[in-house]
Amino acid sequence: MATPTQLQLGTSRVSKEQKAYLTRARTSPDVSEKARILHHVINDDEISSGEEDLLPDWIELFQEYKSGFAENLPLAIYTDLENTVGQLEPIDEAAEKLTFPDLDAAFLLGAEASKPPPSNIPTVMELLPELLTRARRLDRDDLNRLADFCERRKIDNIEDLLTAAQLATFTSRNPATQRLINFLLSGSGDDERPSSRPRYGDQAAIAFLQDTLQVLFGLLASTMLPAKPNAAHKAIANYAKKRGGVNIITTNYDCCMDLALGSVRYPFSYGLEFGDFGSQNAIKPTDTRLIKLHGSLNWFYCETCQKVQRTDIKETVKNFMNDREPYPVIAICKDCGGQRRGLLVPPLAMKFDVAPPLIPLTARAGDAFVKANVIVVVGYSFADADLHITRMLSKSMQNDSSQRVVIVNPAYKITEKLRRKLKASIPNFDTKRIIRVAGDCSDILPKLLTGQLRKRPKKPKAITGRSRTSTKARSLRKRSTNH
């Protein structure tokens, strides 16, 4: 029997079979058949263990037909459903009481915000297999070997790959660090041993790593450039236009949020100084601030003269999709002749000091959190690699005991994850200040921001022991038990 803590509500990891079962359950005219399908689904090995997400739609189906289930099911089966599905709460009641746009909200966007169609951008955990599949089409021996190695070793997180590449590049250039790592990991690294010295070919290895990273970045850009804003991006843009002076913090490289803000024709600022667009630091109080902590596909940086360039993303996408101009993975700086590369923080386990121009944005994000009444977190997973963002959020909530955070995420347990972290770091923290809104952000966020979240029926008390709901239910269960 599954338990509520084992079941993982969400929409990211859902099999075609579960979707088919949901369609059958919805369309079946037989209440008992609906219940049998639901009972079968929640006791499936992968779903009951949390390996596969359970669609939040099953909760709605249970609540809608629960009285019929209680009348027609054996007690053991109904109790199992009530104690599992009946105890799951995809949306906290507190979310229905929030009144937007009266609240001064800030937004924090993660990868799941850009996954729903028509954006269709893979998340971090889905990105590496997608990129390696594309890499094989290039028919290069080095990329094929990398793809083969990752598949054999079941490496499916691009953060692991890029972190290893970054460390390998750094240690190849720093023999002393390489010896220390060898010593700390295996006890080897004696300076007198030839194996601990830089080997011939290290420079070729560095060149290979750098070239591989550029290829992966090119593949990443080609995945994200065609992406269009989804309903969640548009809902935030509409809220920003109505409210004014809204802060939107994102760790995403894609420009879906940029395009959504442009479509509502309301001024917004990145808060950076661009060499070709003039200063963006003089922000008006009514401007929307789009703070892209990890960079953007339309930002480029020259390490030689340290100037940052911004391109018109609509023109860039238009030219790329019409095959008029290639996307400039590496470009020439017109001021100094150096190389301009995409201003992005790669998904590394260690993100310090990899993009100096972006450092001021961290302070801007911290200020944005502090000024907000409520922080709406959309599709962000609070990964350990982004601990600095969690700490900014923790500091903000500690300074303002009335501030709330709304977690809009298909992953049901993200809310509990943040509650545990903040309870451990903030004395006497009230975990109810973290409000769960589990589900597809493109469906739920527009309803949240416009006050249209559907009122849910009151959850019935769980049936335990040998209690019965009615005379008819008692007789039906008794006959079922006897048979």
DRENDO-1510 file (C-alpha; in Angstrom, 1 decimal, always signed):
<recs>
REC; n; res; u; v; w
REC; 1; MET; +0.0; +0.0; +0.0 .
REC; 2; ALA; +1.3; +3.4; -1.0 .
REC; 3; THR; +1.5; +6.3; +1.5 .
REC; 4; PRO; +1.0; +10.0; +0.9 .
REC; 5; THR; +4.7; +10.6; +1.6 .
REC; 6; GLN; +5.8; +8.0; -1.0 .
REC; 7; LEU; +3.5; +9.3; -3.8 .
REC; 8; GLN; +5.0; +12.1; -5.8 .
REC; 9; LEU; +2.4; +14.5; -7.3 .
REC; 10; GLY; +3.6; +16.1; -10.6 .
REC; 11; THR; +3.4; +16.2; -14.3 .
REC; 12; SER; +7.1; +15.8; -15.4 .
REC; 13; ARG; +7.6; +12.0; -15.0 .
REC; 14; VAL; +4.3; +10.5; -16.2 .
REC; 15; SER; +4.1; +7.4; -18.4 .
REC; 16; LYS; +1.7; +7.1; -21.4 .
REC; 17; GLU; +0.1; +4.2; -19.5 .
REC; 18; GLN; -0.9; +6.4; -16.6 .
REC; 19; LYS; -2.4; +9.0; -18.9 .
REC; 20; ALA; -4.3; +6.3; -20.7 .
REC; 21; TYR; -5.6; +5.0; -17.3 .
REC; 22; LEU; -6.7; +8.5; -16.4 .
REC; 23; THR; -8.7; +8.8; -19.7 .
REC; 24; ARG; -10.4; +5.5; -19.0 .
REC; 25; ALA; -11.2; +6.5; -15.5 .
REC; 26; ARG; -12.7; +9.8; -16.6 .
REC; 27; THR; -14.8; +8.3; -19.4 .
REC; 28; SER; -16.0; +5.2; -17.6 .
REC; 29; PRO; -19.7; +5.4; -16.5 .
REC; 30; ASP; -19.1; +2.9; -13.8 .
REC; 31; VAL; -18.1; +4.4; -10.4 .
REC; 32; SER; -16.6; +1.1; -9.2 .
REC; 33; GLU; -14.5; +0.9; -12.4 .
REC; 34; LYS; -13.2; +4.4; -11.8 .
REC; 35; ALA; -12.1; +3.4; -8.3 .
REC; 36; ARG; -10.5; +0.1; -9.4 .
REC; 37; ILE; -8.4; +2.0; -12.0 .
REC; 38; LEU; -7.4; +4.6; -9.4 .
REC; 39; HIS; -6.5; +1.9; -6.9 .
REC; 40; HIS; -4.5; +0.0; -9.5 .
REC; 41; VAL; -2.6; +3.2; -10.4 .
REC; 42; ILE; -1.6; +4.2; -6.9 .
REC; 43; ASN; -0.3; +0.7; -6.2 .
REC; 44; ASP; +1.8; +0.5; -9.3 .
REC; 45; ASP; +5.4; -0.2; -8.2 .
REC; 46; GLU; +6.9; +2.9; -9.9 .
REC; 47; ILE; +4.1; +5.3; -8.8 .
REC; 48; SER; +3.8; +4.0; -5.3 .
REC; 49; SER; +7.6; +4.3; -4.8 .
REC; 50; GLY; +7.7; +7.9; -6.1 .
REC; 51; GLU; +9.8; +7.0; -9.2 .
REC; 52; GLU; +6.9; +8.1; -11.4 .
REC; 53; ASP; +4.8; +11.2; -10.7 .
REC; 54; LEU; +1.1; +10.8; -9.9 .
REC; 55; LEU; -1.0; +13.3; -11.9 .
REC; 56; PRO; -2.8; +15.8; -9.6 .
REC; 57; ASP; -5.9; +15.0; -11.8 .
REC; 58; TRP; -6.4; +11.8; -9.8 .
REC; 59; ILE; -7.1; +13.9; -6.7 .
REC; 60; GLU; -9.8; +15.8; -8.5 .
REC; 61; LEU; -11.3; +12.5; -9.7 .
REC; 62; PHE; -11.3; +11.1; -6.1 .
REC; 63; GLN; -12.9; +14.2; -4.6 .
REC; 64; GLU; -15.5; +14.3; -7.3 .
REC; 65; TYR; -16.6; +10.7; -6.9 .
REC; 66; LYS; -15.7; +10.0; -3.3 .
REC; 67; SER; -19.3; +9.6; -2.1 .
REC; 68; GLY; -19.9; +7.0; -4.8 .
REC; 69; PHE; -16.7; +5.3; -3.8 .
REC; 70; ALA; -17.7; +5.2; -0.2 .
REC; 71; GLU; -21.1; +3.7; -1.1 .
REC; 72; ASN; -19.9; +1.0; -3.5 .
REC; 73; LEU; -16.3; -0.1; -2.5 .
REC; 74; PRO; -15.2; -2.6; +0.1 .
REC; 75; LEU; -14.0; -0.9; +3.2 .
REC; 76; ALA; -10.3; -1.9; +2.7 .
REC; 77; ILE; -10.1; -0.4; -0.8 .
REC; 78; TYR; -11.9; +2.8; +0.1 .
REC; 79; THR; -9.7; +3.2; +3.2 .
REC; 80; ASP; -6.6; +2.7; +1.0 .
REC; 81; LEU; -7.8; +5.4; -1.4 .
REC; 82; GLU; -8.8; +7.8; +1.4 .
REC; 83; ASN; -5.5; +7.4; +3.3 .
REC; 84; THR; -3.4; +8.0; +0.2 .
REC; 85; VAL; -5.1; +10.1; -2.5 .
REC; 86; GLY; -7.5; +11.7; +0.0 .
REC; 87; GLN; -4.6; +13.0; +2.1 .
REC; 88; LEU; -2.8; +14.6; -0.8 .
REC; 89; GLU; -3.2; +18.4; -1.1 .
REC; 90; PRO; -2.0; +19.7; -4.5 .
REC; 91; ILE; -3.1; +23.3; -3.6 .
REC; 92; ASP; -3.0; +24.7; -0.1 .
REC; 93; GLU; -6.1; +26.6; +1.0 .
REC; 94; ALA; -4.0; +29.6; +1.7 .
REC; 95; ALA; -3.3; +30.0; -2.0 .
REC; 96; GLU; -7.0; +30.6; -2.7 .
REC; 97; LYS; -6.9; +33.6; -0.2 .
REC; 98; LEU; -4.1; +35.5; -1.9 .
REC; 99; THR; -5.4; +38.5; -3.7 .
REC; 100; PHE; -3.4; +39.5; -6.8 .
REC; 101; PRO; -2.6; +42.1; -8.0 .
REC; 102; ASP; -3.1; +43.8; -4.6 .
REC; 103; LEU; +0.0; +42.1; -3.4 .
REC; 104; ASP; +3.5; +43.3; -4.2 .
REC; 105; ALA; +4.8; +40.1; -5.7 .
REC; 106; ALA; +8.3; +39.1; -6.9 .
REC; 107; PHE; +8.8; +36.1; -9.1 .
REC; 108; LEU; +11.5; +33.4; -9.1 .
REC; 109; LEU; +11.6; +31.3; -12.3 .
REC; 110; GLY; +13.3; +27.9; -12.8 .
REC; 111; ALA; +13.6; +25.4; -15.5 .
REC; 112; GLU; +10.1; +23.9; -15.1 .
REC; 113; ALA; +8.6; +27.4; -15.9 .
REC; 114; SER; +9.8; +27.0; -19.5 .
REC; 115; LYS; +8.9; +23.3; -20.0 .
REC; 116; PRO; +5.1; +23.5; -20.8 .
REC; 117; PRO; +4.2; +24.1; -24.5 .
REC; 118; PRO; +4.8; +26.0; -26.6 .
REC; 119; SER; +8.1; +26.6; -24.8 .
REC; 120; ASN; +9.0; +22.9; -24.6 .
REC; 121; ILE; +12.5; +23.5; -23.1 .
REC; 122; PRO; +13.9; +20.4; -21.4 .
REC; 123; THR; +14.7; +20.7; -17.7 .
REC; 124; VAL; +18.3; +20.3; -16.4 .
REC; 125; MET; +17.7; +16.5; -15.7 .
REC; 126; GLU; +16.3; +16.1; -19.3 .
REC; 127; LEU; +18.8; +18.3; -21.1 .
REC; 128; LEU; +21.9; +16.1; -21.3 .
REC; 129; PRO; +20.3; +13.1; -23.0 .
REC; 130; GLU; +18.7; +15.5; -25.5 .
REC; 131; LEU; +22.0; +17.2; -26.2 .
REC; 132; LEU; +23.9; +13.9; -26.6 .
REC; 133; THR; +21.3; +12.7; -29.0 .
REC; 134; ARG; +21.8; +15.8; -31.1 .
REC; 135; ALA; +25.5; +15.5; -30.7 .
REC; 136; ARG; +25.5; +12.1; -32.3 .
REC; 137; ARG; +24.0; +13.6; -35.4 .
REC; 138; LEU; +27.2; +15.6; -35.9 .
REC; 139; ASP; +29.1; +12.3; -36.4 .
REC; 140; ARG; +32.2; +13.4; -34.5 .
REC; 141; ASP; +34.3; +10.7; -32.9 .
REC; 142; ASP; +35.0; +12.7; -29.8 .
REC; 143; LEU; +31.4; +13.5; -29.1 .
REC; 144; ASN; +30.3; +10.0; -29.9 .
REC; 145; ARG; +32.8; +8.7; -27.3 .
REC; 146; LEU; +31.5; +11.2; -24.8 .
REC; 147; ALA; +27.9; +10.1; -25.5 .
REC; 148; ASP; +28.8; +6.4; -25.2 .
REC; 149; PHE; +30.6; +7.0; -21.9 .
REC; 150; CYS; +27.7; +8.9; -20.4 .
REC; 151; GLU; +25.2; +6.2; -21.5 .
REC; 152; ARG; +27.4; +3.3; -20.1 .
REC; 153; ARG; +27.9; +5.1; -16.8 .
REC; 154; LYS; +24.3; +6.3; -16.7 .
REC; 155; ILE; +25.3; +9.9; -16.4 .
REC; 156; ASP; +22.2; +11.9; -17.3 .
REC; 157; ASN; +22.7; +15.2; -15.5 .
REC; 158; ILE; +24.4; +17.9; -17.6 .
REC; 159; GLU; +25.5; +19.6; -14.3 .
REC; 160; ASP; +27.7; +16.6; -13.5 .
REC; 161; LEU; +29.3; +16.6; -17.0 .
REC; 162; LEU; +30.0; +20.3; -17.1 .
REC; 163; THR; +31.3; +20.4; -13.5 .
REC; 164; ALA; +33.7; +17.6; -14.4 .
REC; 165; ALA; +34.8; +19.4; -17.5 .
REC; 166; GLN; +35.4; +22.6; -15.6 .
REC; 167; LEU; +37.4; +20.8; -12.9 .
REC; 168; ALA; +39.4; +18.9; -15.5 .
REC; 169; THR; +40.2; +22.0; -17.4 .
REC; 170; PHE; +41.3; +23.8; -14.2 .
REC; 171; THR; +43.4; +21.0; -12.9 .
REC; 172; SER; +45.1; +20.4; -16.2 .
REC; 173; ARG; +46.4; +24.0; -16.1 .
REC; 174; ASN; +47.3; +23.7; -12.4 .
REC; 175; PRO; +49.6; +20.7; -11.8 .
REC; 176; ALA; +49.8; +21.4; -8.0 .
REC; 177; THR; +46.0; +21.2; -7.7 .
REC; 178; GLN; +45.9; +18.1; -9.7 .
REC; 179; ARG; +48.5; +16.4; -7.4 .
REC; 180; LEU; +46.5; +17.5; -4.3 .
REC; 181; ILE; +43.3; +16.1; -5.7 .
REC; 182; ASN; +45.0; +12.8; -6.5 .
REC; 183; PHE; +46.4; +12.7; -3.0 .
REC; 184; LEU; +43.1; +13.6; -1.3 .
REC; 185; LEU; +41.1; +11.0; -3.3 .
REC; 186; SER; +43.5; +8.1; -3.4 .
REC; 187; GLY; +46.5; +8.9; -1.3 .
REC; 188; SER; +48.7; +9.2; -4.4 .
REC; 189; GLY; +50.3; +12.4; -5.7 .
REC; 190; ASP; +53.9; +12.2; -4.6 .
REC; 191; ASP; +55.8; +15.0; -6.4 .
REC; 192; GLU; +58.6; +12.5; -7.3 .
REC; 193; ARG; +56.2; +10.2; -9.1 .
REC; 194; PRO; +56.2; +10.8; -12.9 .
REC; 195; SER; +52.5; +9.9; -13.0 .
REC; 196; SER; +51.7; +13.0; -10.8 .
REC; 197; ARG; +53.3; +15.4; -13.2 .
REC; 198; PRO; +51.4; +17.0; -16.1 .
REC; 199; ARG; +51.4; +14.5; -19.0 .
REC; 200; TYR; +52.1; +15.3; -22.6 .
REC; 201; GLY; +48.7; +15.8; -24.2 .
REC; 202; ASP; +47.1; +17.8; -21.4 .
REC; 203; GLN; +46.9; +20.8; -23.7 .
REC; 204; ALA; +45.1; +18.6; -26.3 .
REC; 205; ALA; +42.7; +17.5; -23.5 .
REC; 206; ILE; +42.0; +21.1; -22.6 .
REC; 207; ALA; +41.3; +22.0; -26.3 .
REC; 208; PHE; +39.0; +19.0; -26.5 .
REC; 209; LEU; +37.0; +20.0; -23.4 .
REC; 210; GLN; +36.7; +23.6; -24.6 .
REC; 211; ASP; +35.6; +22.5; -28.0 .
REC; 212; THR; +33.1; +20.1; -26.5 .
REC; 213; LEU; +31.6; +22.7; -24.3 .
REC; 214; GLN; +31.2; +25.1; -27.3 .
REC; 215; VAL; +29.4; +22.4; -29.2 .
REC; 216; LEU; +27.2; +21.6; -26.3 .
REC; 217; PHE; +26.4; +25.3; -25.9 .
REC; 218; GLY; +25.6; +25.5; -29.6 .
REC; 219; LEU; +23.2; +22.6; -29.2 .
REC; 220; LEU; +21.7; +24.2; -26.1 .
REC; 221; ALA; +21.1; +27.4; -28.0 .
REC; 222; SER; +19.4; +25.7; -30.9 .
REC; 223; THR; +17.1; +23.9; -28.4 .
REC; 224; MET; +16.1; +27.2; -26.6 .
REC; 225; LEU; +16.0; +29.7; -29.4 .
REC; 226; PRO; +12.8; +28.5; -31.1 .
REC; 227; ALA; +11.0; +28.5; -27.7 .
REC; 228; LYS; +7.9; +30.7; -27.4 .
REC; 229; PRO; +6.3; +32.1; -24.2 .
REC; 230; ASN; +3.7; +29.8; -22.6 .
REC; 231; ALA; +0.7; +30.7; -20.5 .
REC; 232; ALA; +2.7; +31.1; -17.3 .
REC; 233; HIS; +5.1; +33.6; -18.9 .
REC; 234; LYS; +2.2; +35.6; -20.3 .
REC; 235; ALA; +0.4; +35.6; -17.0 .
REC; 236; ILE; +3.5; +37.1; -15.2 .
REC; 237; ALA; +3.8; +39.7; -18.0 .
REC; 238; ASN; +0.2; +40.7; -17.7 .
REC; 239; TYR; +0.5; +41.0; -13.9 .
REC; 240; ALA; +3.7; +43.1; -14.3 .
REC; 241; LYS; +1.9; +45.5; -16.6 .
REC; 242; LYS; -1.0; +45.9; -14.2 .
REC; 243; ARG; +1.1; +46.2; -11.1 .
REC; 244; GLY; +4.2; +48.1; -12.3 .
REC; 245; GLY; +7.6; +47.9; -10.7 .
REC; 246; VAL; +7.6; +44.1; -10.6 .
REC; 247; ASN; +10.8; +42.1; -10.1 .
REC; 248; ILE; +11.2; +38.9; -12.0 .
REC; 249; ILE; +14.3; +36.8; -11.1 .
REC; 250; THR; +15.1; +33.8; -13.3 .
REC; 251; THR; +17.9; +31.3; -13.6 .
REC; 252; ASN; +16.9; +30.4; -17.2 .
REC; 253; TYR; +18.9; +31.3; -20.3 .
REC; 254; ASP; +15.9; +31.3; -22.6 .
REC; 255; CYS; +14.1; +34.5; -23.6 .
REC; 256; CYS; +10.5; +33.4; -23.2 .
REC; 257; MET; +10.0; +35.8; -20.3 .
REC; 258; ASP; +11.7; +38.6; -22.3 .
REC; 259; LEU; +9.4; +38.0; -25.3 .
REC; 260; ALA; +6.3; +37.8; -23.1 .
REC; 261; LEU; +7.1; +41.2; -21.5 .
REC; 262; GLY; +7.8; +42.6; -24.9 .
REC; 263; SER; +4.4; +41.4; -26.2 .
REC; 264; VAL; +2.5; +43.4; -23.5 .
REC; 265; ARG; +4.5; +46.5; -24.5 .
REC; 266; TYR; +5.5; +47.5; -21.0 .
REC; 267; PRO; +9.0; +48.8; -20.3 .
REC; 268; PHE; +11.4; +46.4; -18.6 .
REC; 269; SER; +15.1; +46.5; -17.7 .
REC; 270; TYR; +17.8; +43.9; -17.3 .
REC; 271; GLY; +19.7; +46.0; -14.8 .
REC; 272; LEU; +23.0; +45.7; -16.7 .
REC; 273; GLU; +25.2; +48.1; -18.6 .
REC; 274; PHE; +25.4; +47.1; -22.3 .
REC; 275; GLY; +28.0; +48.6; -24.6 .
REC; 276; ASP; +25.6; +48.8; -27.5 .
REC; 277; PHE; +22.4; +49.9; -25.7 .
REC; 278; GLY; +23.8; +52.3; -23.1 .
REC; 279; SER; +23.2; +52.1; -19.4 .
REC; 280; GLN; +20.5; +49.9; -18.1 .
REC; 281; ASN; +21.2; +50.8; -14.5 .
REC; 282; ALA; +18.9; +53.8; -14.3 .
REC; 283; ILE; +15.7; +51.9; -13.6 .
REC; 284; LYS; +12.4; +53.8; -13.3 .
REC; 285; PRO; +10.3; +52.8; -10.3 .
REC; 286; THR; +7.5; +51.7; -12.6 .
REC; 287; ASP; +9.7; +49.6; -14.8 .
REC; 288; THR; +9.6; +45.8; -14.6 .
REC; 289; ARG; +13.0; +44.4; -13.7 .
REC; 290; LEU; +14.0; +41.1; -15.4 .
REC; 291; ILE; +17.0; +39.8; -13.4 .
REC; 292; LYS; +18.6; +36.9; -15.3 .
REC; 293; LEU; +21.0; +35.6; -12.7 .
REC; 294; HIS; +22.7; +33.0; -15.0 .
REC; 295; GLY; +22.8; +35.1; -18.1 .
REC; 296; SER; +20.7; +35.1; -21.3 .
REC; 297; LEU; +20.9; +33.8; -24.9 .
REC; 298; ASN; +20.9; +37.4; -26.2 .
REC; 299; TRP; +23.8; +38.6; -24.0 .
REC; 300; PHE; +27.5; +38.3; -25.1 .
REC; 301; TYR; +30.7; +39.1; -23.2 .
REC; 302; CYS; +34.2; +39.9; -24.4 .
REC; 303; GLU; +36.8; +38.8; -21.8 .
REC; 304; THR; +39.4; +41.0; -23.4 .
REC; 305; CYS; +37.7; +44.4; -23.1 .
REC; 306; GLN; +35.0; +43.2; -20.7 .
REC; 307; LYS; +32.2; +44.8; -22.6 .
REC; 308; VAL; +28.7; +43.2; -22.6 .
REC; 309; GLN; +26.6; +43.3; -25.7 .
REC; 310; ARG; +22.8; +42.7; -26.0 .
REC; 311; THR; +21.1; +41.7; -29.2 .
REC; 312; ASP; +17.5; +42.1; -30.1 .
REC; 313; ILE; +16.1; +38.6; -29.3 .
REC; 314; LYS; +13.2; +38.9; -31.7 .
REC; 315; GLU; +15.5; +39.7; -34.6 .
REC; 316; THR; +18.0; +37.0; -33.5 .
REC; 317; VAL; +15.3; +34.3; -33.4 .
REC; 318; LYS; +13.7; +35.5; -36.6 .
REC; 319; ASN; +16.9; +35.4; -38.5 .
REC; 320; PHE; +17.9; +32.0; -37.0 .
REC; 321; MET; +14.6; +30.4; -37.8 .
REC; 322; ASN; +14.6; +31.8; -41.3 .
REC; 323; ASP; +18.2; +30.6; -41.8 .
REC; 324; ARG; +19.3; +34.2; -42.6 .
REC; 325; GLU; +22.0; +34.4; -40.0 .
REC; 326; PRO; +23.6; +31.7; -37.8 .
REC; 327; TYR; +23.5; +32.1; -34.0 .
REC; 328; PRO; +26.9; +33.5; -32.9 .
REC; 329; VAL; +28.2; +30.9; -30.5 .
REC; 330; ILE; +31.6; +32.7; -30.8 .
REC; 331; ALA; +31.7; +36.2; -32.3 .
REC; 332; ILE; +34.2; +39.0; -32.9 .
REC; 333; CYS; +34.2; +42.0; -30.6 .
REC; 334; LYS; +34.1; +45.2; -32.9 .
REC; 335; ASP; +35.9; +47.2; -30.2 .
REC; 336; CYS; +39.0; +45.2; -29.5 .
REC; 337; GLY; +38.9; +42.3; -31.9 .
REC; 338; GLY; +38.6; +39.7; -29.1 .
REC; 339; GLN; +36.1; +36.9; -28.9 .
REC; 340; ARG; +32.6; +37.5; -27.7 .
REC; 341; ARG; +30.9; +34.5; -26.2 .
REC; 342; GLY; +27.5; +33.9; -24.7 .
REC; 343; LEU; +27.2; +35.5; -21.2 .
REC; 344; LEU; +25.9; +32.4; -19.5 .
REC; 345; VAL; +26.7; +30.6; -16.2 .
REC; 346; PRO; +26.8; +27.0; -17.2 .
REC; 347; PRO; +24.9; +24.5; -14.9 .
REC; 348; LEU; +27.9; +23.7; -12.6 .
REC; 349; ALA; +27.9; +22.5; -9.1 .
REC; 350; MET; +30.2; +25.5; -8.4 .
REC; 351; LYS; +29.0; +28.7; -9.9 .
REC; 352; PHE; +31.4; +31.2; -8.3 .
REC; 353; ASP; +33.4; +33.6; -10.4 .
REC; 354; VAL; +32.5; +32.3; -13.8 .
REC; 355; ALA; +30.7; +35.4; -15.2 .
REC; 356; PRO; +32.0; +38.6; -13.4 .
REC; 357; PRO; +29.5; +40.9; -15.2 .
REC; 358; LEU; +26.6; +39.0; -13.6 .
REC; 359; ILE; +27.7; +39.5; -10.0 .
REC; 360; PRO; +25.7; +42.7; -9.5 .
REC; 361; LEU; +22.5; +40.9; -10.4 .
REC; 362; THR; +22.8; +38.8; -7.2 .
REC; 363; ALA; +22.5; +41.9; -5.1 .
REC; 364; ARG; +19.5; +43.1; -7.2 .
REC; 365; ALA; +17.8; +39.8; -6.7 .
REC; 366; GLY; +18.4; +40.0; -2.9 .
REC; 367; ASP; +16.8; +43.5; -2.8 .
REC; 368; ALA; +13.9; +42.3; -4.9 .
REC; 369; PHE; +13.1; +39.5; -2.4 .
REC; 370; VAL; +13.3; +41.9; +0.5 .
REC; 371; LYS; +10.8; +44.3; -1.0 .
REC; 372; ALA; +8.1; +41.8; -1.8 .
REC; 373; ASN; +5.0; +40.8; +0.2 .
REC; 374; VAL; +4.9; +37.5; -1.5 .
REC; 375; ILE; +7.5; +35.6; -3.6 .
REC; 376; VAL; +6.0; +33.4; -6.3 .
REC; 377; VAL; +8.4; +30.6; -7.2 .
REC; 378; VAL; +7.6; +29.0; -10.5 .
REC; 379; GLY; +9.3; +25.7; -11.6 .
REC; 380; TYR; +12.4; +26.2; -9.4 .
REC; 381; SER; +13.8; +23.1; -7.7 .
REC; 382; PHE; +16.1; +24.7; -5.0 .
REC; 383; ALA; +19.1; +22.6; -6.1 .
REC; 384; ASP; +22.1; +22.5; -3.8 .
REC; 385; ALA; +24.2; +24.1; -6.6 .
REC; 386; ASP; +22.0; +27.2; -6.2 .
REC; 387; LEU; +22.3; +27.4; -2.4 .
REC; 388; HIS; +23.1; +31.1; -2.6 .
REC; 389; ILE; +19.5; +31.8; -3.9 .
REC; 390; THR; +18.0; +29.7; -1.1 .
REC; 391; ARG; +20.0; +31.7; +1.4 .
REC; 392; MET; +18.8; +35.0; -0.1 .
REC; 393; LEU; +15.2; +33.8; +0.2 .
REC; 394; SER; +15.9; +32.7; +3.8 .
REC; 395; LYS; +17.3; +36.1; +4.8 .
REC; 396; SER; +14.3; +37.9; +3.2 .
REC; 397; MET; +11.8; +35.7; +5.1 .
REC; 398; GLN; +13.7; +36.1; +8.3 .
REC; 399; ASN; +13.7; +39.9; +8.0 .
REC; 400; ASP; +9.9; +40.0; +7.3 .
REC; 401; SER; +7.9; +37.6; +9.4 .
REC; 402; SER; +4.7; +38.2; +7.3 .
REC; 403; GLN; +6.3; +37.5; +3.9 .
REC; 404; ARG; +5.1; +34.3; +2.2 .
REC; 405; VAL; +6.4; +32.1; -0.6 .
REC; 406; VAL; +4.1; +30.4; -3.1 .
REC; 407; ILE; +5.6; +27.3; -4.8 .
REC; 408; VAL; +4.1; +26.6; -8.2 .
REC; 409; ASN; +5.7; +23.4; -9.4 .
REC; 410; PRO; +4.6; +20.1; -10.8 .
REC; 411; ALA; +6.8; +18.3; -8.2 .
REC; 412; TYR; +4.7; +17.9; -5.1 .
REC; 413; LYS; +7.6; +17.6; -2.7 .
REC; 414; ILE; +9.5; +20.8; -3.6 .
REC; 415; THR; +7.4; +22.6; -1.0 .
REC; 416; GLU; +8.3; +20.3; +1.8 .
REC; 417; LYS; +12.0; +20.5; +0.7 .
REC; 418; LEU; +12.0; +24.3; +1.2 .
REC; 419; ARG; +10.0; +24.1; +4.4 .
REC; 420; ARG; +12.6; +21.8; +5.9 .
REC; 421; LYS; +15.5; +24.1; +4.8 .
REC; 422; LEU; +13.9; +27.3; +6.2 .
REC; 423; LYS; +12.8; +25.6; +9.4 .
REC; 424; ALA; +16.4; +24.6; +10.0 .
REC; 425; SER; +17.8; +28.0; +9.3 .
REC; 426; ILE; +15.1; +30.4; +10.7 .
REC; 427; PRO; +14.3; +30.2; +14.4 .
REC; 428; ASN; +10.6; +29.5; +15.1 .
REC; 429; PHE; +9.8; +29.4; +11.4 .
REC; 430; ASP; +6.1; +28.9; +10.6 .
REC; 431; THR; +6.1; +26.4; +7.7 .
REC; 432; LYS; +2.6; +27.6; +6.6 .
REC; 433; ARG; +4.3; +30.6; +5.2 .
REC; 434; ILE; +5.4; +28.3; +2.3 .
REC; 435; ILE; +2.3; +27.7; +0.2 .
REC; 436; ARG; +2.0; +24.7; -2.1 .
REC; 437; VAL; +0.5; +25.0; -5.5 .
REC; 438; ALA; +1.4; +21.7; -7.2 .
REC; 439; GLY; +0.7; +21.3; -10.9 .
REC; 440; ASP; +1.4; +22.6; -14.4 .
REC; 441; CYS; +2.4; +26.2; -14.1 .
REC; 442; SER; +0.9; +27.1; -17.5 .
REC; 443; ASP; -2.5; +26.0; -16.2 .
REC; 444; ILE; -2.4; +27.1; -12.5 .
REC; 445; LEU; -0.4; +30.3; -12.5 .
REC; 446; PRO; -2.8; +32.3; -14.7 .
REC; 447; LYS; -5.6; +31.3; -12.3 .
REC; 448; LEU; -3.5; +32.2; -9.3 .
REC; 449; LEU; -2.6; +35.6; -10.5 .
REC; 450; THR; -6.2; +36.4; -11.6 .
REC; 451; GLY; -7.9; +35.0; -8.5 .
REC; 452; GLN; -9.6; +32.2; -10.4 .
REC; 453; LEU; -8.2; +29.2; -8.5 .
REC; 454; ARG; -11.2; +26.8; -8.3 .
REC; 455; LYS; -12.5; +26.3; -4.8 .
REC; 456; ARG; -12.0; +22.7; -3.8 .
REC; 457; PRO; -14.5; +20.7; -1.8 .
REC; 458; LYS; -13.7; +20.2; +1.8 .
REC; 459; LYS; -11.6; +17.1; +2.4 .
REC; 460; PRO; -13.6; +14.4; +4.3 .
REC; 461; LYS; -12.2; +12.8; +7.4 .
REC; 462; ALA; -10.2; +9.6; +6.8 .
REC; 463; ILE; -12.2; +6.4; +7.4 .
REC; 464; THR; -10.4; +4.1; +9.8 .
REC; 465; GLY; -11.2; +0.9; +11.7 .
REC; 466; ARG; -14.6; -0.5; +11.0 .
REC; 467; SER; -16.5; +2.8; +10.6 .
REC; 468; ARG; -19.2; +3.0; +7.9 .
REC; 469; THR; -20.7; +5.9; +6.0 .
REC; 470; SER; -24.2; +4.5; +5.5 .
REC; 471; THR; -26.5; +1.4; +5.8 .
REC; 472; LYS; -26.1; +0.7; +2.1 .
REC; 473; ALA; -22.4; +0.9; +2.2 .
REC; 474; ARG; -22.3; -1.5; +5.2 .
REC; 475; SER; -24.3; -4.1; +3.4 .
REC; 476; LEU; -22.3; -3.8; +0.1 .
REC; 477; ARG; -19.0; -4.1; +1.9 .
REC; 478; LYS; -20.2; -7.0; +4.0 .
REC; 479; ARG; -21.3; -8.9; +0.8 .
REC; 480; SER; -18.0; -8.1; -0.9 .
REC; 481; THR; -16.0; -9.3; +2.1 .
REC; 482; ASN; -18.0; -12.6; +2.3 .
REC; 483; HIS; -17.4; -13.3; -1.3 .
</recs>
